Amino acid sequence: MLRLLMDTLWEREEINMLYDKGKLDCQPSEVGYDGSREEVLIRHFEKMMEQKKIQCASYCVSRKGKIFMNGAVGPRSYEADCQEPLAADSVHRIASVTKTFCAVAIMQLVENGYFRLDTPVGNILPQFNTPPYNQILVFHLLTHTSGLRADENAFEDKYEVSPWKYIEAYAKMHKSQDFDWLEVALSCGLTKPVGEQWQYSSFGFVVLGAVIEKVTGMRAYEYIEENICKPLHMDQTKFFIDQDMAKKCIYRDEKSKEILQQIAEGKEVHDEDEGTIWEKIPPTGGFLASSSRDLVRYGNMLLNKGRMDGARILGRKSVEKMTTLAIHNIPDHCWGSTCLDRQYGIGFDMRAGMPWLYSDGTFMHEGAGACSMIIDPVEEMVAAWFVPFTDEDWHDDCLYNVTNIIWSGLI
């Protein structure tokens, strides 16, 4: 037993070389949490790293508004010989968690009277003012029930052509970047009648970005940063990574490392989309960069019904609307699912039941690549973590199993 303990301590000492502990507001016990569960969490991340599923991991967890767990495990870089530990406040792309920011922005515009959730998208974007698109409401885009094509590989259809492929083909064919990308994208048609099925559509949230731009006259990413990120002092949450953020970014491959180092050194780096049609398309389907700590702050704003440290982002009724089940008895067959009643709010996933320990009424979002943000209003707990995958597979044990480990510490 003594030898086992010594081996464990020695292993921990080696691991500590690639472990960074972040700033805490309090100790776990002060908010009714068993602090020993953090060790279990770290061990799980280590196992996922040993199995070559993830490169590293960073995490942040708060309860009652106080951060009691915050850290990072593993190397900052993809390189096998990297000995620089990932920082607890490291910056990552948050992929589809971006969609929740887009949804909050849309609800701000609803609050300000620009349109309602039952407004036909065609009333705002003329490209939708024709059958069958004229049946699509803003609500349908926010709940993935518009009938617009789901993300690639969501269904086993080798003949499927995504909206992005239509745009790409048109740009190559006409050698011009001056065309209506939305009109071209809609050429792919609907795959289901409006409101009939839940189909995860990142393109639908890009359309919502176009809605934001149409009614505000601002680029969607600028609107989100100005009206959500800046008021919340989320300094590490932006669509385009700045010099300070680049110094904390994870390195996923050689190309990204080179670009990030140039940005960190203050050198001018040209976006590869600059001057192309892709520059005109709102990045609201999944392009934000953030840290786990910033995401927890954002989650606590939602937990606080739209307010944080004097900043008002949304009204209480809007947050309640977004985090209440919005669709009922609508099936989900994406990625092989057989669910007949998809649980979804306004821009937030609300799946509950057998697999998870969190409370009913919990709302969340995950992002490919991968990351997760979960807000449990019953337990007043917010958790966010990044587990960058090392391959193209979907490793649910790095997301869903982590959820249960974190929630198992509640006393």
N, C-alpha and C positions, 0 to 999 in steps of 0.2 A: 504494500500500500504506500509506503514511504517512497519507494522507487518510482511508482506511478505518479505521485505528487511532484517529485523532483523533475521527472520527464515533462510533466505538464508545465511546470514553471519555466523549464528551459525552452520549451516550444513557444511559450508566451513571450519570452525574452526575444527570441528570433522574430516573432511576429510584430513585436513592438517597434522593430526597425522600420516597418512599413505600416504603421498605424498612427493616425493623428487624431487627437481628442479635441473636439471643438468647445466653444464657450457654452456654459450652462447658466441658467437662471436660478436653478435650485437642484437639490439632490432628489433622486427618484422617490424616496420615502416621504418627502414633504408633500407630494401630490398623490399619495396612495398608490405607489408603484414599487414592485419588487425589482430592485436594481440588479439582482443576479441574472435576470433574463437578458441583459445586454450581452453578457458572456455567451449565452446561447445564440444570440443573434450574430455575433462576430464569428462564432464557430461555423454557423450555417454559411455565412458569406465565404469563409475560408474553404469550406468543402466545395462550394460552387466554383471557386477559383481553381482548386485542385482538379476538378472535373473539366476544366477548360470551358466552362459555360459563360463565365464573366471575367472581365479584365480586373475589376476591382469593385468597390462599393463605398458609397457615402450615404449617411442617414441623419435625420433630425426628427425628434419626436417631442411634442409638447402636450401638457395637460393643464387645463384651467389657465391657459395663456402663458404657461411657464415652460421653457425648454429644459428637459431633464435628461435627454440622451442626444448626443451629437458627436459624430465621429466619422472616420474613413479608414478603410482597410485596403491594402494592396498598393500597387505602383501607379504613379500618375500616367506613365506612358505604356504604349503597346509593346515596346521593345523588351525582349526577354531578359536583358541584363539591367533593366532599369532599377535603381535603388532609391529613387526619389519617391517618397510616400505621397499618395493622393492626399490633398488637404481636405479637412472637414468642410471648408467653405468653397470647395472646388466648383467650377462652373461647367455645366453640361447642356447640350440641347435637350429640351424637354418633350420633343416630338408632339404627340397628340394631346398632351396636357395643355398645350396652347389653345385648344378648342374651348376650354373652360373660360379663358380670358376673352375670347371672341364672344362667347355667350353672355358674359357679364357686360361687355360693351354693348351688345344688342339690347340687353335689358335696361341699360342706362338710357338708350335712345327711346325705348318704350316708355320709360318713366317721364322722359322729356317731351312726349307727345308726337314724335315723328311718325310713328306707326304703332300697330298693335300686333300681338302674336297671331291673330287671325287675319292679318292683312295679306292679300295675295302678293307674292313676290313680284308678279307682273305689274303691280301698281307702282313699284319702285324701279325695277329693272325692265325696260321694255322688251328685252330679249325673251322674257318669260310670258309676255302677254299674247300667247298663242297656244292652242291645244297641242299636247296635253299639259304643257307646263303652266298654263293659267290656273290649274287646280292646286298648285303648290302654294302653301301658306308659309310665312316665316316660321311658324311652329313646326312644320314638317322638316325644315332644314335643321332646326335645333335638336330634333328628336330622331334623326336618321330614318324618317318615314316618308321621304319625298318621292321615292321611286327612282331617284337618280342612281347612276351606277355606283356600286360599292367599290371599295378599294380593290386593287388588283390582287388576285389569288384568294379573295374571300369566297369565291365559288370555283368549282372545277369546270371551267368553261374555256377550252383552248381557243375558241373563236372570239372570245370577248375582246373588245377594243375599248380602252379607257378614254375618258375625255382628254387626258394628257397626250395620248397618242394622236388624237385628232389634231390637237394644237401643234404638236411637233411635226406631223406630216404636212400640215398647211404651211408652216413656216419654211420648211425645206422646199416645198413645191413652188412657192411664190417668191422665195428669196426676199421677203419683206417682213418687217416687224410692225408695220402699220396696218393692223387688221383687228377686227372685233373678236378677241380670243373667246369671249363668252358665247357668242353666236356660233363660232366654229365648234366649241366643246359640246354644245347642246345637240350637235348633229348626231351624236351617238345614241340619242333617245333615252327613254325610260326603260327600266328592266321590269318594273312592277307598277301596278296602278297606285296612285298616290294614297298613302295611309294604310296600305294592305300589309306591308311587311317591314320589319326593322332591317335596314341594310346600311352597314357602317360606311359612310361616304365622306371622306375628307374633302372631296370636291364640293359637297354641299356647304362646308364651312368656308371654303374659298369664296363661294357665292355670297355667304353672309358677310365676308370681308368686302365684297363689291357693294353690298347694301350699305355698310358703314361708310364707304367712300362716297357713295351717291348722295346720301343725306347730309353728310358733314362737310364734304368738300376737302377732307383730309385723307392722306393715305391711311389705310386701316391700321398699319403697324404704328404710325405716329399717334393716332387717336388712342390706341390701347396703352402705349407708353405714357402719354400725357395724362390720361384720365384714370388709369389704374395703377401702373407701376410707380410713377413719380409720387403721387399723393401718399402711397404706402411706404415710400422710401425703400423700395426694392431696387437697390443700386446695382445688383448683379443680375437683373432681369431685363433683357433687351433683345430685340430681333437681330440687330447687327452688333457683334461683339466689339467693345471698345478696348483701349489699351490696358486699363486696369483689369477688366474681365479676362483678357487674353493671358495675363500673368497667372491666372488661377484655373485656366481651362485644362481639361483632360486631353491627352493626346491619343487619338484613336488609330491614326495611321501616319505614314510619312508625310503625305501631302498636307494633312491638317496641321501637323506639328510645324512644318515649315511656314505655313501661312500665319499660324497663331504666334510664332516667335517673331515674325516680321511685325505683326500688329503690336505685340508687347514692346518692341523696340521703337515704336512710334513711326515706323515706315509706312508709306502709302501702299495699300494693297487694293487692287481692282477686283471687284466682284465679277466672277465669270458670267453672271447673268446680265451684267451692265450692257446696255445697248441692244438687248434682245427682248423678245416678247415676254419672256419669263420675268423680267424686271417689272412688268406692268401688272402681274397677277398677284393679288393679295396673299401674303404668307400665313394666313390665319388658320390653315388646316394643320400646321405643325412645324413652326420654325423658331419659336422663342428659345433663348438660352437662359438658364437660371441656376440657382444653388438650392440645396435641400433646405437651408435655413430661410431663404427668401420664400420658397413655396409654403413653408410652415407659417410664415407671417401672412401670406395670402390666404391660407386656409383658416387662420384665426380671424381674419376679417370676415370671412363667410360665417364662421361659427358665432361671431359677434353681430350677426344680422346686418352686415354691410358696412360696419364702422370699425376703425382702428386708430387709436391714439389721436382722436380728434378729426380724422379724415373720414368723410362720408363718400363711399363708393357706390353703394346701393341702399335703397330703403328696405326696411324689414320685410314688407310684403313681397317684394321682388325676390329676395333670398328664399323666403318660404315657398314661393311659386316654383323657383328653380330646383329646389331640393325636395319636392313632393312628387310622387310617381305621376308622370304626365301621360303615359300610354298604358293601355290595358288590353290584354288578350290579343296582342300582336306578336306573331311568331318571329323568331330569329334563326336563320339557317346559315349564317356566316361562319366560315371556317369549320364546317361540319357540325355546328350546333343543332340540337333538336328541341330547343326551348320554344314553347308555345305561348309564353307570356313574358316577353322581355321587359325587365324592370329598368326604366330610364326616366330621368327628370328632364329639365330644360338645360341641355348641355352637359349634364352630369350622369354618369353611370350610377345606378342604385341597386345593383345586384346584391341579393342577400340569400340566406338559406343554409343548406347543409355544409358547404365547404368552409364557411368563414365564421370567425368568432366575434366579429364586431357586431354592434347593435343594429336592430332594424332602424331604418331611417338614415343610415350612413350613406354618404355620397362621396364620389371619387372620380378619378380618371387615371388611366395608365398610358404610357407612351412606348411605342416600339423603340427598341434599341438599347436599353429599356429603363423606364422609370415609373414611379407610382406616387400618387398623392391621395390620402384618405382622410376624411373628416367624419368623426363619430360624435354627433351632437349630444347623445345620451351620456357618454363618458367624458365629454368635453376634451377629446383627444384629437390631435392632428399629427399625421406622420407623412414624411416624404423621404424617398430614397432613390438612389441611382444605382443600377446594376448593369453597366454597359456590356451587352452580349458580345461574345467573340466570334459568332457565326450568324447565319441567317435563320436558325431555328428559333422557335418560341419556347422559352424555358419558364413555364409557369411556376416551378418551385422557387424561382428567384423573386417572384412577385407574390403569389397567393400564399405560399408557405411562410414567407417573411411576414405577411400580414398577421397570421396566427401566432407567430412567435412574439411579435410586438404586443398584440392584444392579450397574450397569456400572462403578462406581467401585472395586470390590474389587480389590486388587492380589494 
